[in-house]
Amino acid sequence: DIMLYLCERGHVEGGMVFQLLEDLTDMSTIKDCKDVFGYIESKQDVLGKQELFGRGKLVMLRTCNQLLRRLSKSNDVVFCGRIIMFLAHFFPLSERSALNIKGVFNTSNETKYEKDATDGISVDFNFYQTLWSLQEHFRNPALTTTNPTKWQKFASNLTVVLSTFEAQPLSDADGKHNNLEQEEDAAFNIKYLTSSKLMGLELKDASFRRHILVQCLIFFDYLKAPGKSDKEGPSESMKEEIKSCEERVKNLLEMIPPKGKEFLQSIEHILEREKNWVWWKRDGCPAFEKQPFEKKSGQAGARKRKPRWRLGNKELAQLWKWAELNPDALTDSDRVRMPSVTEYWKPLAEDMDTSAGIEEEYHHKNNRVYCWKGLRFQARQDLEGFSRFCDYGIEGVVPPELLPPDVRAKFNSKPSEKAKRPKREDARGTSAHPKEPQVPRASSGAYLGYHNP
């Protein structure tokens, strides 16, 4: 606290407190380092100030990296996570020291397994070696893809593993037995044990199978990484094998209980978002921070002039600019189209068919707009059919060829109506047909006398 106070007040150099913390962690045990790091976390607001962290950030980074190397990745998982979260809080996302620009793989993470079979093993030892040999390819994918021999070996071994998983599917009881969501004190290990005696139990473990299959998806996703050139990417034959194996892996993940479909969807979503990270690294890891726009200071009291338009605003000016083309658009044949009466009355004819079983309330004849439009079309195209509206209503306007025989017979004219119809026509005849004007005869004296004086 004294050193931090002096650095904050500027009495000593700002990086001295970080140098002191580095020396303190080097000379302390792992148990004491947890207390020291707890103190660092409690003072992170003060240590994060630019006048202090700007001078000691490299020392702080070295301190955390050295502490991570001393910790066990299986026994000190929580402590490692605290250190990584601390670094992520203080350093920006574009910090190049933690980005692995060259894409170097952690080849030191070697999975050791038994090379020789031992007595008393009930599981096929060849399958045991085939399964754990996949970790050699997952550890360094670039070496596998560039060497055709290693790729063939990997493809054959993976086919054997997938066939075994498909031949021995897990039941719902196995999934419930390995459901870690119900266990409050569930432990998650970094690596599984590779003893051949545990092979039978691991094959029945849903979590173990998911780990192997997810590793396969990550491996395939690396081979299909965006931005790779034709020389770096896989060949056409490899692409076909990758596609086939990837479909089998996804089907197996979907069948593993519990919640296989939800688990597969989550993995696919994570891998899809990972592509954005890959693109960002291939573009040189540009910084995410954007500088704010500088506000241009105008003259005091000056009013900004608005742009002037001929017809009030930009939209109206553009509309009237196209005015010469508007009549052509309104009369375009694709836009203006009058259907034939046969096509228009088909829905009503289907309603009138009793075999269709359409209820009365859903008939088109109840739609006034539909009937009104139909009558207008009928009056323009078929005046005789339009005249049937007076005798039979809207259903009588429907062309007879659209109706079934039993319905068509209902609209035939009755004899009594035929007898009454001529009387109506006679009654209307005098008013409907005016008398023709009589032509004067040639013998009319007035007529002849007017033309021959």
C-alpha positions as MATLAB code, in Angstrom:
seq = 'DIMLYLCERGHVEGGMVFQLLEDLTDMSTIKDCKDVFGYIESKQDVLGKQELFGRGKLVMLRTCNQLLRRLSKSNDVVFCGRIIMFLAHFFPLSERSALNIKGVFNTSNETKYEKDATDGISVDFNFYQTLWSLQEHFRNPALTTTNPTKWQKFASNLTVVLSTFEAQPLSDADGKHNNLEQEEDAAFNIKYLTSSKLMGLELKDASFRRHILVQCLIFFDYLKAPGKSDKEGPSESMKEEIKSCEERVKNLLEMIPPKGKEFLQSIEHILEREKNWVWWKRDGCPAFEKQPFEKKSGQAGARKRKPRWRLGNKELAQLWKWAELNPDALTDSDRVRMPSVTEYWKPLAEDMDTSAGIEEEYHHKNNRVYCWKGLRFQARQDLEGFSRFCDYGIEGVVPPELLPPDVRAKFNSKPSEKAKRPKREDARGTSAHPKEPQVPRASSGAYLGYHNP';
ca = [
       0.000    0.000    0.000;
       2.860    2.393    0.785;
       4.527    1.771   -2.578;
       1.190    2.176   -4.359;
       0.584    5.469   -2.539;
       4.030    6.776   -3.496;
       3.596    5.773   -7.144;
       0.163    7.349   -7.289;
       1.495   10.641   -5.857;
       4.447   10.621   -8.221;
       7.168   10.358   -5.558;
       8.624    7.239   -7.188;
       8.581    5.840  -10.721;
       5.100    4.479  -11.701;
       6.316    0.997  -12.609;
       7.908    0.272   -9.241;
       4.720   -1.154   -7.742;
       4.457   -3.694  -10.581;
       8.098   -4.684  -10.124;
       7.453   -5.235   -6.439;
       4.419   -7.426   -7.160;
       6.483   -9.510   -9.607;
       9.183  -10.143   -7.019;
       6.538  -10.987   -4.436;
       4.881  -13.634   -6.618;
       8.248  -15.171   -7.578;
       9.218  -15.788   -3.957;
       5.777  -16.984   -2.777;
       4.159  -20.391   -2.872;
       1.051  -21.109   -4.927;
      -1.120  -20.738   -1.837;
       0.435  -17.362   -1.001;
       0.200  -16.271   -4.632;
      -3.584  -16.555   -4.405;
      -3.555  -14.022   -1.567;
      -1.206  -11.737   -3.494;
      -3.370  -11.912   -6.571;
      -6.444  -11.210   -4.460;
      -4.751   -7.984   -3.356;
      -4.026   -7.116   -7.014;
      -7.687   -7.644   -7.885;
      -8.812   -5.416   -5.016;
      -6.543   -2.584   -6.244;
      -7.234   -2.976   -9.953;
      -9.008    0.391  -10.172;
      -5.888    2.166   -8.949;
      -3.448   -0.028  -10.868;
      -5.448    0.497  -14.056;
      -4.837    4.240  -14.149;
      -2.945    5.300  -17.234;
      -0.105    7.009  -15.351;
       0.657    3.725  -13.552;
      -0.402    0.966  -15.936;
       1.152    2.670  -18.945;
       4.599    2.219  -17.414;
       4.177   -1.189  -15.817;
       1.872   -3.118  -18.151;
       4.692   -5.235  -19.603;
       5.847   -6.161  -16.097;
       2.285   -7.061  -15.130;
       1.923   -9.187  -18.248;
       5.166  -11.023  -17.503;
       4.087  -11.599  -13.899;
       0.785  -13.151  -14.911;
       2.366  -15.350  -17.587;
       4.966  -16.682  -15.183;
       2.257  -17.405  -12.642;
       0.193  -19.257  -15.237;
       3.176  -21.476  -16.088;
       3.529  -22.478  -12.450;
      -0.119  -23.413  -12.015;
      -1.616  -26.792  -12.804;
      -4.169  -26.702  -15.607;
      -6.222  -29.443  -13.974;
      -5.992  -28.550  -10.272;
      -5.896  -24.735  -10.428;
      -8.507  -24.115  -13.103;
     -10.334  -21.388  -11.154;
      -7.144  -19.506  -10.321;
      -6.025  -19.645  -13.970;
      -9.384  -18.264  -15.001;
      -9.056  -15.364  -12.546;
      -5.688  -14.430  -14.024;
      -6.942  -14.590  -17.603;
     -10.000  -12.492  -16.766;
      -7.741   -9.949  -15.077;
      -5.583   -9.658  -18.199;
      -8.659   -9.397  -20.419;
      -9.913   -6.534  -18.248;
      -6.718   -4.490  -18.354;
      -5.457   -5.156  -21.865;
      -7.461   -4.188  -24.969;
      -8.881   -6.848  -27.246;
      -6.440   -5.912  -30.001;
      -3.354   -6.454  -27.798;
      -1.025   -8.383  -30.093;
       0.770  -10.221  -27.280;
      -2.276  -12.456  -26.732;
      -3.568  -12.902  -30.280;
      -1.320  -15.667  -31.643;
      -0.979  -13.898  -34.982;
       0.987  -16.731  -36.616;
      -1.516  -19.367  -35.494;
       1.029  -21.538  -33.672;
      -0.420  -24.735  -32.194;
       0.262  -25.959  -28.682;
       2.238  -29.036  -29.693;
       3.474  -29.526  -26.124;
      -0.003  -30.722  -25.133;
       0.743  -34.361  -25.791;
      -1.751  -37.102  -24.952;
       0.060  -40.210  -23.763;
      -1.636  -43.587  -24.007;
      -0.635  -47.252  -23.811;
       1.220  -48.687  -26.775;
       1.192  -52.359  -25.732;
      -1.824  -54.409  -24.720;
      -2.088  -55.678  -21.157;
      -3.858  -58.759  -19.855;
      -7.399  -58.638  -18.562;
      -8.740  -55.995  -20.956;
     -12.257  -56.653  -22.230;
     -12.203  -53.823  -24.784;
     -10.639  -54.170  -28.209;
      -7.122  -52.780  -27.799;
      -6.885  -51.850  -31.470;
      -9.916  -49.608  -31.097;
      -8.384  -48.109  -27.939;
      -5.255  -47.122  -29.874;
      -7.305  -45.895  -32.837;
      -9.405  -43.617  -30.631;
      -6.546  -41.994  -28.748;
      -4.385  -41.665  -31.862;
      -6.815  -38.989  -33.090;
      -5.387  -36.604  -30.475;
      -2.091  -36.532  -32.359;
      -3.889  -35.076  -35.372;
      -6.009  -32.679  -33.294;
      -2.841  -31.339  -31.640;
      -1.366  -30.150  -34.959;
      -3.981  -30.022  -37.768;
      -1.669  -28.254  -40.215;
       0.755  -31.182  -40.245;
      -2.071  -33.626  -40.988;
      -3.500  -31.669  -43.905;
      -0.163  -31.102  -45.633;
       0.876  -34.755  -45.443;
      -1.355  -37.046  -47.578;
      -0.204  -40.162  -45.719;
      -1.174  -38.757  -42.329;
      -4.490  -37.555  -43.714;
      -5.359  -41.040  -44.974;
      -4.470  -42.485  -41.586;
      -6.589  -39.904  -39.805;
      -9.569  -40.458  -42.132;
      -9.457  -44.241  -41.680;
      -9.129  -43.995  -37.881;
     -11.961  -41.485  -37.656;
     -14.205  -43.740  -39.751;
     -13.581  -46.617  -37.323;
     -14.430  -44.431  -34.310;
     -17.599  -43.051  -35.857;
     -18.762  -46.514  -36.890;
     -18.239  -47.745  -33.313;
     -20.228  -44.820  -31.878;
     -23.027  -45.510  -34.362;
     -23.075  -49.222  -33.549;
     -23.273  -48.535  -29.791;
     -25.762  -45.659  -29.331;
     -26.407  -44.284  -25.852;
     -29.799  -44.678  -24.213;
     -31.709  -42.040  -22.280;
     -30.712  -43.783  -19.068;
     -27.020  -43.292  -19.905;
     -27.683  -39.624  -20.602;
     -29.484  -39.099  -17.287;
     -26.731  -40.904  -15.427;
     -24.128  -38.523  -16.868;
     -26.260  -35.361  -16.665;
     -23.977  -32.902  -14.880;
     -26.638  -30.190  -14.692;
     -28.249  -31.958  -11.742;
     -25.001  -32.077   -9.758;
     -24.159  -28.937   -7.819;
     -20.510  -29.868   -7.176;
     -19.785  -31.170  -10.679;
     -16.105  -31.146  -11.620;
     -14.916  -30.496  -15.158;
     -11.496  -31.905  -15.981;
      -9.240  -30.608  -18.727;
      -8.202  -34.059  -19.956;
      -9.614  -37.553  -19.670;
      -7.621  -40.474  -18.346;
      -6.188  -42.665  -21.090;
      -6.026  -45.967  -19.251;
      -7.192  -48.884  -21.372;
      -9.108  -50.255  -18.369;
     -11.412  -47.225  -18.476;
     -12.232  -47.557  -22.160;
     -15.516  -49.384  -21.536;
     -16.745  -46.776  -19.062;
     -15.704  -43.868  -21.253;
     -17.616  -45.243  -24.233;
     -20.798  -45.144  -22.133;
     -20.101  -41.565  -21.030;
     -22.094  -39.025  -23.039;
     -19.730  -36.202  -22.073;
     -16.721  -38.175  -23.324;
     -18.318  -38.811  -26.705;
     -19.275  -35.162  -27.037;
     -15.694  -34.093  -26.354;
     -14.363  -36.322  -29.134;
     -17.037  -35.276  -31.643;
     -16.693  -31.561  -30.885;
     -12.946  -31.888  -31.441;
     -13.762  -33.314  -34.879;
     -15.993  -30.340  -35.716;
     -13.285  -27.888  -34.618;
     -10.765  -29.777  -36.753;
     -13.061  -29.630  -39.800;
     -13.792  -25.955  -39.149;
     -10.062  -25.219  -39.230;
      -9.743  -26.964  -42.599;
     -12.636  -24.883  -43.987;
     -11.420  -21.632  -42.414;
     -12.334  -18.568  -44.503;
      -9.634  -16.778  -46.409;
      -7.465  -19.766  -47.181;
      -5.919  -19.903  -50.633;
      -6.162  -22.919  -52.913;
      -2.649  -24.020  -51.924;
      -3.388  -23.889  -48.203;
      -6.882  -25.368  -48.406;
      -7.787  -29.053  -48.737;
      -8.005  -30.823  -52.065;
     -11.285  -31.773  -53.724;
     -11.089  -35.380  -52.521;
     -10.414  -34.191  -48.975;
     -13.396  -31.832  -49.157;
     -15.693  -34.722  -50.015;
     -14.357  -36.799  -47.110;
     -14.671  -33.824  -44.740;
     -18.287  -33.223  -45.773;
     -19.221  -36.888  -45.301;
     -17.534  -37.177  -41.895;
     -18.976  -33.870  -40.725;
     -22.537  -35.023  -41.436;
     -21.937  -38.238  -39.495;
     -20.485  -36.335  -36.546;
     -23.468  -33.978  -36.398;
     -25.911  -36.883  -36.526;
     -24.108  -38.572  -33.643;
     -24.117  -35.382  -31.563;
     -27.838  -34.984  -32.170;
     -28.537  -38.513  -30.931;
     -26.508  -38.270  -27.703;
     -28.815  -37.647  -24.712;
     -29.690  -35.436  -22.989;
     -30.738  -32.491  -25.221;
     -28.727  -33.598  -28.228;
     -30.357  -31.195  -30.710;
     -29.912  -28.190  -28.416;
     -26.259  -29.095  -27.825;
     -25.577  -29.387  -31.573;
     -27.261  -26.031  -32.272;
     -25.103  -24.355  -29.625;
     -21.897  -25.793  -31.079;
     -22.847  -24.742  -34.621;
     -23.635  -21.228  -33.393;
     -20.263  -20.963  -31.625;
     -18.337  -22.173  -34.675;
     -20.229  -19.730  -36.902;
     -19.291  -16.816  -34.652;
     -15.714  -18.061  -34.578;
     -15.431  -17.227  -38.288;
     -15.659  -13.530  -37.429;
     -12.675  -13.952  -35.100;
     -10.727  -15.741  -37.848;
     -11.416  -12.979  -40.355;
     -10.366  -10.341  -37.848;
      -7.030  -12.076  -37.187;
      -6.352  -12.573  -40.896;
      -6.920   -8.832  -41.457;
      -4.114   -7.984  -39.043;
      -6.241   -7.516  -35.884;
      -7.303   -3.894  -36.434;
      -8.361   -1.978  -33.352;
     -12.051   -1.909  -32.518;
     -11.982    1.561  -31.004;
     -13.115    4.329  -33.335;
     -12.183    7.937  -32.850;
     -15.140   10.261  -32.237;
     -16.108   12.666  -34.976;
     -14.897   16.217  -34.550;
     -17.711   18.712  -34.416;
     -17.180   21.546  -36.851;
     -17.688   24.808  -35.079;
     -19.744   27.227  -37.177;
     -19.896   30.967  -36.914;
     -21.690   32.230  -33.868;
     -25.271   33.173  -34.672;
     -25.079   31.907  -38.262;
     -28.035   29.857  -39.493;
     -27.459   26.904  -41.740;
     -29.247   27.268  -45.053;
     -31.485   24.398  -46.032;
     -31.264   23.028  -49.574;
     -33.908   24.465  -51.859;
     -36.019   22.290  -54.108;
     -38.184   23.288  -57.000;
     -41.333   21.640  -55.617;
     -40.793   21.924  -51.872;
     -38.773   18.794  -51.089;
     -36.593   16.175  -52.732;
     -39.294   13.504  -53.039;
     -41.808   15.744  -54.855;
     -39.133   17.068  -57.201;
     -38.110   13.516  -58.115;
     -41.757   12.477  -58.587;
     -42.510   15.280  -61.009;
     -39.266   14.608  -62.823;
     -40.711   11.224  -63.756;
     -44.112   12.684  -64.685;
     -43.629   11.943  -68.393;
     -43.298    8.237  -67.661;
     -46.250    7.992  -65.276;
     -49.036    7.571  -67.926;
     -47.130    4.708  -69.521;
     -46.791    3.020  -66.148;
     -50.518    3.369  -65.425;
     -51.491    1.778  -68.741;
     -48.883   -0.957  -68.669;
     -50.366   -4.326  -69.645;
     -48.566   -6.106  -66.826;
     -50.126   -3.769  -64.285;
     -53.633   -3.284  -65.739;
     -55.317   -6.586  -66.570;
     -59.022   -7.395  -66.798;
     -59.809  -11.062  -66.130;
     -62.348  -12.953  -68.184;
     -65.765  -13.634  -66.684;
     -65.085  -17.370  -66.769;
     -61.921  -16.917  -64.715;
     -63.511  -14.412  -62.335;
     -66.639  -16.457  -61.489;
     -64.773  -19.740  -60.790;
     -64.684  -19.223  -56.969;
     -68.459  -18.587  -56.916;
     -69.093  -21.639  -59.126;
     -67.117  -23.783  -56.652;
     -69.260  -22.434  -53.815;
     -72.444  -23.413  -55.690;
     -71.229  -27.011  -56.070;
     -72.972  -28.948  -53.265;
     -70.321  -31.683  -53.342;
     -67.705  -29.167  -52.177;
     -69.507  -28.796  -48.847;
     -68.739  -25.083  -48.416;
     -70.905  -23.445  -45.774;
     -73.308  -20.694  -46.827;
     -71.684  -17.970  -44.754;
     -68.346  -18.419  -46.553;
     -69.777  -18.099  -50.084;
     -68.417  -15.379  -52.333;
     -71.911  -14.126  -53.036;
     -71.913  -12.562  -49.573;
     -68.959  -10.376  -50.555;
     -70.495   -7.214  -51.985;
     -67.244   -5.918  -53.463;
     -66.661   -9.208  -55.268;
     -70.183   -9.203  -56.696;
     -69.994   -5.575  -57.757;
     -66.721   -6.091  -59.637;
     -68.100   -9.227  -61.276;
     -71.168   -7.433  -62.551;
     -68.993   -4.734  -64.094;
     -66.872   -7.341  -65.875;
     -70.041   -9.183  -66.987;
     -71.606   -6.018  -68.402;
     -68.510   -5.327  -70.473;
     -67.870   -8.830  -71.764;
     -71.181  -10.752  -71.740;
     -74.324   -8.621  -71.828;
     -76.614  -11.635  -72.220;
     -75.216  -13.214  -69.067;
     -75.573   -9.909  -67.299;
     -79.319   -9.866  -68.058;
     -79.827  -13.093  -66.062;
     -79.096  -11.124  -62.887;
     -82.652   -9.732  -62.918;
     -84.239  -13.209  -62.896;
     -81.850  -15.317  -60.798;
     -79.649  -12.939  -58.840;
     -75.872  -13.055  -58.667;
     -75.723  -16.848  -59.027;
     -77.508  -16.679  -62.366;
     -74.669  -14.601  -63.834;
     -72.198  -17.469  -63.491;
     -71.473  -19.014  -66.939;
     -73.320  -22.359  -67.262;
     -70.195  -24.230  -68.376;
     -68.683  -23.695  -64.908;
     -71.628  -25.298  -63.091;
     -72.275  -29.012  -62.580;
     -75.342  -30.452  -64.379;
     -77.569  -30.612  -61.295;
     -76.917  -26.979  -60.393;
     -77.184  -25.827  -64.016;
     -80.726  -27.257  -64.256;
     -81.957  -24.988  -61.465;
     -81.340  -21.900  -63.563;
     -83.265  -23.043  -66.668;
     -86.285  -20.872  -67.460;
     -89.715  -22.191  -66.284;
     -92.691  -22.310  -68.730;
     -94.771  -19.965  -66.644;
     -92.008  -17.399  -66.704;
     -91.648  -17.761  -70.481;
     -95.344  -17.032  -70.888;
     -95.138  -13.929  -68.783;
     -92.048  -12.616  -70.449;
     -93.641  -11.637  -73.856;
     -96.271   -9.591  -72.048;
     -93.588   -7.648  -70.254;
     -91.789   -7.117  -73.543;
     -95.030   -5.897  -75.198;
     -95.674   -3.537  -72.335;
     -92.220   -2.113  -72.667;
     -92.282   -2.124  -76.460;
     -93.978    1.214  -76.911;
     -91.547    3.041  -74.717;
     -88.490    1.087  -75.707;
     -88.902    1.430  -79.513;
     -90.048    4.944  -80.687;
     -92.095    5.266  -83.869;
     -90.232    5.790  -87.071;
     -90.905    9.210  -88.627;
     -93.228    9.042  -91.635;
     -91.785   10.207  -94.922;
     -94.114   12.601  -96.780;
     -95.430   11.272 -100.040;
     -94.661   12.908 -103.364;
     -98.323   13.787 -103.913;
     -98.368   16.290 -101.082;
     -99.031   19.659 -102.592;
     -97.408   21.623  -99.848;
     -94.270   19.573 -100.174;
     -94.112   19.940 -103.958;
     -95.107   23.512 -103.864;
     -92.252   24.349 -101.413;
     -89.614   22.942 -103.740;
     -91.233   24.032 -107.034;
     -92.538   27.518 -106.724;
];
